[in-house]
Amino acid sequence: MNRKTLVLPAVVGLLAPVLAACGGSDSGSSGGDAIVVGTTDQFTATKDAPAPLDPAYAYDVGTWNILRQTVQTLMIQPRGEGEPVPEAAESCGFTDSGNERYACKLREGLKFANGDAITAQDVKYSIDRVRAINAEGGPVGLLSTIDTVEAKGDRDVIFHLKTADATFPYKLSTPVAGIVNPDDYEKKKLRDGFDVDGSGPYTLQSDVKNDSLVKATFTKNPNYKGTLKVNNSKAEMVSFADADAMGKALAKGDIDVMTRSMSPEQIQKLSNDSDNSVDLVEMAGLEIRYLAFNTNAPSVKSKAVRQAMAQLINRGELVSKVYGTQAEPLFTLVPASITGHSNSFFNKYGDPSNAKAKSLLAAANITTPVKLTLHYTTDHYGSATKKEFEILQKQLNSSGLFDVSIQGALWKDYIPAERKGSYDVWGMGWFPDFPDADNYLAPFLDKDNFLKLPYRNSKIINNLIPASRREADRIAASPDLTQIQDTVADDVPILPLWQGKQYVAARDDVTGTAYALNSSSTLQLWELSRGVSG
């Protein structure tokens, strides 16, 4: 086999309609041992976050990748690119010209994994439950345009929206809209621990040690009824402390597939390696990294401080020294391949300049050097994160205008601290809920933004975001989306850094790896199966 396989999004998109038509729960192999997938994602239940896998709370790529295997949604993103298609629903669509009434009809004979029938009331219960719990830092903001949910009979669900939302079908394809059994999930209380019950392609058995999920076993759900072709009878996800440990497990044959997050060095080595027992698959990715600001904090309350940082940071140097060809500089929150992208930060600041940054601070009467701490997570985005922040520190400090220190923390401690407002400046990554510019803007800038940022811009919230959502043609939404991005570049509540590719490494007897991740970094275990090595 070729050492590196490149999956082209355009080709994937062309294949998707044909392949989706082949779906159904009866497909796939029924024999063979489990396909074992490694990850560095950590899943821990803590006092501050006791319910990491509840759809009303979970809101990171790792937990969502568990939920997508187990909890079914009305809609689903297709195998390649394109607009969402029905999954638990038989059909869905807007029934008015204003994109404010969205109706779905459930498939006949839908059942939860335990055999209980699924009705429209269960869908209504699931959506209303997320909104009622309103978990801090959770995904409830994705449902913010819903006014009421109506269940008619056993199979019809109607969503009445507060305002037009052309992105609503995408939102119904995410785990926040997962259908759960009222017998297993209380209406106003999160479900603690690592149990998940749904109607997705797999059931879940969790192996928990010291309040952490160390292995998740996914077994094909015999009651699943949807569009997906399930190509294996069992898959396992094993959590590793770091990329090195995961890589050694792959080399020894203890795991079959290695996903996020591999180190840049591992990817480079696998790309150049002549060993034919492991294949590296490169796929287009929509992951971004950024710095977030607590704009109420004294150290960064002045816009001039944030603008000076935007003027100084050299994204090209950062990417080349840490990630090489595995990432590219990003000058806005919206990735380059998404409709509505605009290079707003480059348009405003141009190339890095100490002189311009000095002028910005002087004009605002800011005393230099400005003392700051940049916070980052040590274990969630891969081992390269520390090096990335060391370079950011050096770039800012070498200007003489900043006195920056850096501090790392484990993800289980990092997120609660961030949500409590303990950080002035902190680094985060974003894997899109769905591939639309709205999902790179509204989650950070709307009044119920998931980071709980204090920054508020009334024009963005009350005019620009609603106006962009009225446009079913996303190209027509570009002027509003561009204006949002230009405002972010001027106010700098968030500072985008880079956009990354994504990779899967697998032993050469595993097939389906080209589709193991979609562009939104959704893990699709059902695509994997065993073939012939060599």
C-alpha positions as CSV (number, residue, x, y, z in Angstrom):
1,M,0.0,0.0,0.0
2,N,1.0,3.6,-0.4
3,R,2.6,5.1,2.7
4,K,0.3,8.1,2.7
5,T,-3.2,8.3,1.3
6,L,-4.7,11.7,0.6
7,V,-8.5,11.9,0.8
8,L,-9.8,14.7,-1.4
9,P,-13.0,16.3,-0.1
10,A,-14.4,16.8,-3.6
11,V,-14.1,13.1,-4.4
12,V,-15.6,12.1,-1.1
13,G,-18.5,14.4,-1.8
14,L,-19.2,12.9,-5.2
15,L,-19.2,9.4,-3.7
16,A,-21.4,10.2,-0.8
17,P,-24.9,10.0,-2.4
18,V,-24.2,6.6,-3.9
19,L,-22.7,5.2,-0.8
20,A,-25.4,6.5,1.5
21,A,-28.0,4.7,-0.4
22,C,-26.3,1.4,0.6
23,G,-27.1,2.0,4.3
24,G,-28.9,-0.2,6.7
25,S,-28.2,-2.1,9.9
26,D,-27.9,-5.5,8.3
27,S,-24.8,-4.7,6.4
28,G,-21.2,-5.4,7.5
29,S,-19.3,-8.3,8.9
30,S,-20.6,-10.3,11.8
31,G,-17.4,-12.1,12.7
32,G,-13.9,-11.3,13.6
33,D,-12.4,-9.7,16.7
34,A,-13.0,-6.1,17.7
35,I,-11.2,-3.3,15.8
36,V,-9.3,-1.4,18.5
37,V,-8.9,2.4,18.1
38,G,-6.5,4.4,20.1
39,T,-7.1,8.0,21.3
40,T,-5.4,10.5,23.6
41,D,-8.7,11.9,24.6
42,Q,-9.3,11.7,28.3
43,F,-12.7,11.0,29.8
44,T,-13.0,11.8,33.5
45,A,-15.9,12.3,35.8
46,T,-15.2,14.9,38.4
47,K,-17.1,16.9,41.1
48,D,-17.3,19.8,38.6
49,A,-18.2,17.6,35.6
50,P,-19.8,14.4,36.9
51,A,-21.8,13.7,33.7
52,P,-19.2,13.8,30.8
53,L,-21.3,11.7,28.4
54,D,-24.8,13.2,28.9
55,P,-25.9,14.8,25.6
56,A,-27.1,17.8,27.6
57,Y,-23.6,18.4,28.9
58,A,-21.0,16.9,26.5
59,Y,-19.5,19.5,24.3
60,D,-16.0,18.4,23.1
61,V,-14.9,16.3,20.2
62,G,-13.9,13.3,22.3
63,T,-17.2,12.9,24.2
64,W,-19.2,13.7,21.0
65,N,-17.3,10.9,19.2
66,I,-18.6,8.4,21.8
67,L,-22.2,9.8,21.6
68,R,-22.2,9.7,17.8
69,Q,-21.7,5.9,17.9
70,T,-24.5,5.4,20.4
71,V,-27.2,8.1,20.3
72,Q,-29.2,8.6,17.2
73,T,-30.2,12.0,15.8
74,L,-33.0,13.0,13.4
75,M,-30.5,14.1,10.8
76,I,-26.9,13.1,10.1
77,Q,-24.0,14.6,8.1
78,P,-23.4,12.5,5.0
79,R,-20.4,10.3,4.5
80,G,-18.6,12.9,2.5
81,E,-19.5,16.6,2.3
82,G,-22.9,18.2,1.8
83,E,-26.0,19.1,3.7
84,P,-27.4,16.8,6.4
85,V,-29.7,13.9,5.4
86,P,-32.4,12.1,7.4
87,E,-31.2,9.4,9.9
88,A,-33.7,8.6,12.7
89,A,-36.2,10.7,10.6
90,E,-37.7,9.4,7.4
91,S,-37.9,13.0,6.1
92,C,-37.3,16.5,7.5
93,G,-37.7,20.0,6.0
94,F,-38.8,23.5,6.4
95,T,-42.5,23.9,5.8
96,D,-42.6,27.7,5.4
97,S,-40.8,30.2,3.3
98,G,-39.3,32.0,6.3
99,N,-37.3,29.0,7.6
100,E,-39.1,29.2,11.0
101,R,-41.1,25.9,11.0
102,Y,-39.2,22.6,10.6
103,A,-41.0,19.3,10.5
104,C,-39.7,15.7,10.7
105,K,-41.4,12.4,10.4
106,L,-39.7,9.5,12.2
107,R,-38.9,6.2,10.5
108,E,-41.4,3.4,11.2
109,G,-40.3,0.8,13.8
110,L,-37.6,2.8,15.5
111,K,-36.4,1.3,18.8
112,F,-34.0,2.1,21.5
113,A,-31.3,-0.5,22.0
114,N,-33.3,-2.1,24.8
115,G,-36.2,-2.7,22.5
116,D,-38.4,0.2,23.6
117,A,-40.3,1.9,20.8
118,I,-39.2,5.4,19.9
119,T,-42.0,8.0,19.5
120,A,-42.2,11.6,18.6
121,Q,-42.8,12.3,22.4
122,D,-39.3,10.9,23.0
123,V,-37.8,13.3,20.6
124,K,-39.6,16.2,22.2
125,Y,-38.5,15.0,25.6
126,S,-34.9,14.8,24.6
127,I,-34.7,18.3,23.1
128,D,-36.8,19.9,25.9
129,R,-34.6,18.2,28.4
130,V,-31.4,19.8,27.1
131,R,-33.0,23.2,27.1
132,A,-34.4,22.7,30.7
133,I,-31.1,21.6,32.1
134,N,-29.2,24.4,30.4
135,A,-25.8,23.0,31.5
136,E,-23.1,25.6,31.9
137,G,-20.5,25.3,29.1
138,G,-22.7,22.7,27.4
139,P,-24.1,22.6,23.9
140,V,-27.5,24.1,24.6
141,G,-26.7,27.2,22.6
142,L,-27.1,25.2,19.5
143,L,-30.8,25.0,20.3
144,S,-31.2,28.7,21.0
145,T,-33.4,29.4,18.0
146,I,-36.1,26.9,19.2
147,D,-39.3,28.4,20.6
148,T,-41.3,25.2,21.1
149,V,-41.2,21.5,20.1
150,E,-44.5,19.9,19.1
151,A,-45.1,16.1,18.9
152,K,-48.1,15.0,16.8
153,G,-49.0,11.4,17.1
154,D,-46.2,8.8,17.2
155,R,-44.1,9.9,14.3
156,D,-44.3,13.7,13.6
157,V,-42.2,16.3,15.3
158,I,-42.5,20.0,14.5
159,F,-39.9,22.6,15.6
160,H,-41.3,26.1,15.9
161,L,-38.3,28.5,15.8
162,K,-38.1,32.0,17.3
163,T,-36.4,33.3,14.2
164,A,-35.2,32.0,10.8
165,D,-32.4,29.5,11.0
166,A,-31.2,28.0,7.8
167,T,-28.5,26.0,9.8
168,F,-31.1,24.2,11.9
169,P,-30.9,20.9,10.0
170,Y,-27.2,20.8,10.8
171,K,-27.9,21.3,14.5
172,L,-30.3,18.4,14.5
173,S,-27.4,16.2,13.3
174,T,-25.3,16.9,16.4
175,P,-25.4,14.9,19.7
176,V,-27.1,17.8,21.5
177,A,-30.2,16.6,19.6
178,G,-29.6,12.9,20.4
179,I,-32.7,10.9,21.2
180,V,-32.6,9.5,24.7
181,N,-35.0,7.2,26.6
182,P,-37.0,9.0,29.3
183,D,-36.6,5.9,31.5
184,D,-32.8,6.4,31.5
185,Y,-32.5,10.2,31.6
186,E,-34.2,12.4,34.1
187,K,-35.9,15.5,32.8
188,K,-34.1,18.1,34.8
189,K,-31.0,16.3,36.0
190,L,-27.8,15.2,34.2
191,R,-27.0,11.5,34.1
192,D,-23.7,11.0,36.0
193,G,-21.0,8.6,35.0
194,F,-20.2,6.8,31.7
195,D,-23.4,5.0,30.8
196,V,-25.1,5.9,27.5
197,D,-28.3,4.4,26.1
198,G,-29.7,5.3,22.7
199,S,-30.7,3.9,19.3
200,G,-27.5,4.5,17.4
201,P,-25.5,1.9,15.5
202,Y,-23.7,0.6,18.6
203,T,-24.3,0.0,22.3
204,L,-21.7,1.0,24.8
205,Q,-19.9,-0.8,27.6
206,S,-17.6,1.4,29.7
207,D,-14.5,0.2,31.5
208,V,-13.9,2.8,34.2
209,K,-10.9,3.1,36.6
210,N,-10.4,5.9,39.1
211,D,-13.4,7.8,37.7
212,S,-11.9,7.7,34.2
213,L,-13.1,5.9,31.1
214,V,-10.1,3.8,30.0
215,K,-11.8,1.6,27.4
216,A,-15.1,1.9,25.5
217,T,-16.5,-1.2,23.9
218,F,-19.0,-0.6,21.1
219,T,-21.1,-3.6,20.0
220,K,-23.3,-3.5,17.0
221,N,-26.9,-2.6,18.0
222,P,-29.3,-5.3,16.6
223,N,-32.2,-2.8,16.9
224,Y,-30.5,0.0,15.0
225,K,-32.6,1.3,12.1
226,G,-31.1,4.1,10.1
227,T,-29.0,5.0,7.0
228,L,-25.6,3.8,8.2
229,K,-23.9,0.7,7.0
230,V,-22.2,-0.9,10.0
231,N,-19.1,-2.7,8.7
232,N,-18.0,-4.4,12.0
233,S,-19.7,-6.2,14.9
234,K,-17.5,-4.7,17.6
235,A,-15.1,-1.8,18.0
236,E,-13.1,-0.7,21.0
237,M,-11.7,2.8,21.9
238,V,-8.7,2.8,24.2
239,S,-7.6,6.0,25.9
240,F,-3.8,6.6,26.2
241,A,-1.9,9.1,28.3
242,D,0.0,10.5,25.3
243,A,0.8,10.1,21.7
244,D,4.0,8.2,22.3
245,A,2.2,5.5,24.3
246,M,-0.5,5.3,21.6
247,G,2.1,5.0,18.9
248,K,3.9,2.1,20.7
249,A,0.6,0.3,21.1
250,L,0.0,0.5,17.3
251,A,3.6,-0.7,16.5
252,K,3.1,-3.7,18.8
253,G,-0.3,-4.5,17.3
254,D,-2.2,-3.8,20.6
255,I,-4.4,-1.4,18.7
256,D,-5.4,-1.3,15.0
257,V,-6.1,2.4,14.5
258,M,-4.5,5.6,15.8
259,T,-6.6,8.8,15.7
260,R,-6.3,12.1,17.6
261,S,-4.0,13.3,18.6
262,M,-0.9,12.1,17.0
263,S,2.2,14.2,17.4
264,P,3.7,16.2,14.5
265,E,6.8,14.0,14.7
266,Q,4.7,10.8,14.5
267,I,2.9,12.0,11.5
268,Q,6.1,13.0,9.7
269,K,7.7,9.6,10.5
270,L,4.7,7.6,9.3
271,S,4.6,9.8,6.2
272,N,8.2,8.9,5.3
273,D,8.3,5.4,6.7
274,S,8.8,2.5,4.2
275,D,7.2,0.0,6.6
276,N,4.1,-1.3,4.8
277,S,2.4,-2.7,7.9
278,V,1.0,0.8,8.9
279,D,-0.7,3.3,6.6
280,L,-1.2,7.0,7.2
281,V,-4.3,8.6,5.8
282,E,-4.4,12.4,5.5
283,M,-7.8,14.1,5.4
284,A,-9.0,17.7,5.1
285,G,-9.7,19.1,8.5
286,L,-11.7,22.0,9.9
287,E,-10.0,22.1,13.3
288,I,-8.9,25.6,14.4
289,R,-6.8,26.8,17.4
290,Y,-7.2,30.2,19.0
291,L,-6.6,32.4,22.1
292,A,-9.6,33.5,24.1
293,F,-9.7,36.6,26.3
294,N,-11.6,37.5,29.4
295,T,-12.2,41.0,28.3
296,N,-13.3,42.0,31.8
297,A,-9.9,41.1,33.3
298,P,-7.7,44.1,34.0
299,S,-4.7,42.7,32.1
300,V,-6.5,42.5,28.8
301,K,-9.5,44.8,29.3
302,S,-8.0,47.4,27.0
303,K,-8.7,46.6,23.4
304,A,-5.2,48.0,22.6
305,V,-3.5,45.1,24.5
306,R,-5.4,42.5,22.5
307,Q,-4.8,44.3,19.3
308,A,-1.1,44.6,20.0
309,M,-1.0,40.8,20.5
310,A,-2.7,40.3,17.2
311,Q,-0.2,42.7,15.6
312,L,2.8,40.8,17.1
313,I,2.0,37.1,16.7
314,N,3.7,35.5,13.7
315,R,1.4,32.6,12.7
316,G,3.7,31.5,9.9
317,E,6.6,31.0,12.2
318,L,4.4,29.3,14.8
319,V,3.0,26.8,12.3
320,S,6.3,26.1,10.6
321,K,8.2,25.4,13.8
322,V,5.5,23.3,15.5
323,Y,3.3,21.7,12.8
324,G,5.0,22.1,9.5
325,T,2.8,21.1,6.6
326,Q,0.2,19.7,9.0
327,A,-1.4,23.1,9.6
328,E,-1.6,26.6,8.0
329,P,-2.0,30.1,9.5
330,L,-5.5,31.2,10.1
331,F,-6.5,34.9,10.0
332,T,-10.1,34.6,11.1
333,L,-12.3,32.2,13.0
334,V,-13.8,30.7,9.8
335,P,-11.5,28.2,8.0
336,A,-10.4,28.9,4.5
337,S,-12.5,26.1,2.9
338,I,-15.8,27.3,4.5
339,T,-18.2,29.6,2.6
340,G,-18.0,33.0,4.1
341,H,-14.3,32.9,5.1
342,S,-12.6,36.3,5.2
343,N,-8.9,37.0,6.1
344,S,-10.0,39.8,8.5
345,F,-7.1,39.7,10.8
346,F,-4.5,39.9,8.0
347,N,-6.6,42.7,6.3
348,K,-6.4,44.7,9.5
349,Y,-2.9,44.0,10.8
350,G,-0.9,42.7,7.9
351,D,2.5,41.2,8.7
352,P,3.8,41.2,12.3
353,S,5.2,44.5,13.3
354,N,6.7,45.6,16.6
355,A,6.5,49.3,15.6
356,K,2.7,49.1,15.0
357,A,2.1,47.2,18.2
358,K,4.1,49.8,20.2
359,S,2.0,52.5,18.6
360,L,-1.2,50.8,19.5
361,L,-0.2,50.5,23.2
362,A,1.2,54.0,23.3
363,A,-2.0,55.6,21.9
364,A,-4.0,53.9,24.7
365,N,-1.5,54.9,27.4
366,I,-0.7,51.3,28.3
367,T,2.4,50.9,30.4
368,T,4.8,48.3,29.0
369,P,5.8,45.6,29.3
370,V,2.3,44.2,29.8
371,K,2.4,41.3,32.2
372,L,0.3,38.3,31.1
373,T,-0.1,34.5,31.7
374,L,-1.1,32.4,28.8
375,H,-2.9,29.2,29.9
376,Y,-3.0,25.9,27.9
377,T,-4.1,22.3,28.4
378,T,-1.3,19.8,28.6
379,D,-3.2,16.7,27.6
380,H,-6.2,17.5,25.3
381,Y,-4.8,18.7,22.0
382,G,-1.6,16.8,21.8
383,S,2.0,17.0,23.0
384,A,2.8,19.9,20.6
385,T,0.7,22.4,22.5
386,K,3.4,23.2,25.0
387,K,5.9,24.0,22.3
388,E,3.3,26.1,20.6
389,F,2.8,28.2,23.7
390,E,6.5,28.5,24.2
391,I,6.8,30.0,20.8
392,L,3.9,32.4,21.5
393,Q,5.6,33.4,24.7
394,K,8.9,34.1,22.9
395,Q,7.3,36.1,20.1
396,L,5.5,38.4,22.5
397,N,8.4,38.8,25.0
398,S,11.0,39.4,22.3
399,S,9.0,42.6,21.3
400,G,9.9,44.1,24.7
401,L,6.2,45.1,25.0
402,F,5.0,42.1,26.9
403,D,6.1,40.0,29.9
404,V,4.4,36.7,29.3
405,S,4.5,33.5,31.3
406,I,2.8,30.3,30.3
407,Q,1.1,27.7,32.5
408,G,-0.3,24.3,31.6
409,A,-3.1,22.2,33.2
410,L,-4.8,18.9,32.7
411,W,-8.0,19.1,30.8
412,K,-10.1,17.9,33.8
413,D,-8.8,20.9,35.7
414,Y,-8.5,23.3,32.8
415,I,-12.1,23.4,31.7
416,P,-13.6,24.0,35.2
417,A,-11.0,26.8,35.8
418,E,-11.8,28.4,32.5
419,R,-15.6,28.3,33.2
420,K,-15.0,29.9,36.5
421,G,-13.2,32.8,34.9
422,S,-9.9,31.9,36.4
423,Y,-7.9,32.7,33.2
424,D,-7.3,36.1,31.5
425,V,-6.0,34.5,28.3
426,W,-6.2,30.8,27.4
427,G,-5.8,28.6,24.4
428,M,-8.5,26.4,23.0
429,G,-9.3,24.3,19.9
430,W,-12.5,24.1,18.0
431,F,-13.8,21.1,16.0
432,P,-17.0,22.2,14.3
433,D,-20.4,20.9,15.3
434,F,-21.2,21.2,11.6
435,P,-19.3,22.7,8.6
436,D,-20.9,26.1,8.3
437,A,-19.4,29.6,9.1
438,D,-22.2,30.2,11.6
439,N,-20.7,27.4,13.8
440,Y,-17.4,29.2,14.0
441,L,-19.0,32.5,15.0
442,A,-22.2,32.2,17.0
443,P,-20.8,29.7,19.6
444,F,-18.2,32.3,20.6
445,L,-20.1,35.6,20.0
446,D,-23.8,35.0,20.7
447,K,-25.3,36.0,24.1
448,D,-25.2,32.4,25.3
449,N,-21.7,31.6,24.0
450,F,-20.3,28.4,25.3
451,L,-17.1,29.9,26.6
452,K,-19.1,32.4,28.8
453,L,-17.0,35.2,27.3
454,P,-18.0,38.6,28.7
455,Y,-17.6,40.2,25.3
456,R,-20.9,41.3,23.8
457,N,-21.5,43.1,20.5
458,S,-25.1,44.0,20.1
459,K,-24.9,44.4,16.4
460,I,-23.5,40.9,16.0
461,I,-26.0,39.4,18.4
462,N,-29.2,41.2,17.3
463,N,-28.6,41.9,13.6
464,L,-25.7,40.1,11.9
465,I,-26.1,36.5,13.3
466,P,-29.9,36.5,12.7
467,A,-29.5,38.0,9.2
468,S,-26.9,35.4,8.2
469,R,-29.2,32.6,9.4
470,R,-32.1,33.8,7.2
471,E,-30.1,33.0,4.1
472,A,-30.6,29.4,3.0
473,D,-28.0,30.2,0.2
474,R,-24.9,30.5,2.3
475,I,-23.1,32.5,-0.3
476,A,-25.8,35.2,0.1
477,A,-24.9,35.2,3.9
478,S,-21.3,36.1,3.2
479,P,-21.6,39.9,3.6
480,D,-23.0,39.5,7.1
481,L,-20.5,36.9,8.0
482,T,-17.7,39.0,6.7
483,Q,-18.8,42.0,8.8
484,I,-18.8,39.7,11.9
485,Q,-15.3,38.6,11.2
486,D,-14.1,42.2,10.6
487,T,-15.6,43.2,14.0
488,V,-13.8,40.3,15.7
489,A,-10.5,41.4,14.1
490,D,-11.0,44.9,15.4
491,D,-12.2,44.0,19.0
492,V,-10.1,40.8,19.4
493,P,-12.2,38.9,22.0
494,I,-10.7,35.9,20.3
495,L,-7.4,35.6,18.4
496,P,-7.3,32.8,15.7
497,L,-4.0,31.1,15.2
498,W,-4.1,28.2,12.8
499,Q,-6.2,25.6,10.9
500,G,-5.1,22.0,10.9
501,K,-5.4,18.8,8.8
502,Q,-6.4,15.5,10.4
503,Y,-4.8,12.1,10.2
504,V,-5.6,8.4,10.9
505,A,-2.9,5.7,11.1
506,A,-4.0,2.1,10.8
507,R,-2.5,-1.3,10.4
508,D,-2.9,-2.3,6.7
509,D,-5.5,-5.1,7.3
510,V,-8.0,-2.4,8.4
511,T,-10.2,-1.0,5.7
512,G,-12.5,2.0,5.6
513,T,-9.9,4.4,7.2
514,A,-10.4,7.0,4.5
515,Y,-13.9,7.5,6.0
516,A,-13.0,7.0,9.7
517,L,-13.2,10.8,10.2
518,N,-15.3,13.3,8.4
519,S,-14.4,16.9,7.9
520,S,-15.9,17.8,11.3
521,S,-13.6,15.3,13.0
522,T,-16.5,13.0,13.6
523,L,-15.3,9.5,14.4
524,Q,-17.2,7.0,12.2
525,L,-16.4,3.6,13.7
526,W,-19.0,1.9,11.5
527,E,-16.8,2.5,8.5
528,L,-14.0,0.3,9.7
529,S,-13.6,-3.4,8.9
530,R,-10.9,-6.0,8.3
531,G,-9.5,-6.9,5.0
532,V,-6.3,-8.6,3.9
533,S,-2.9,-7.3,5.0
534,G,-0.1,-6.7,2.7
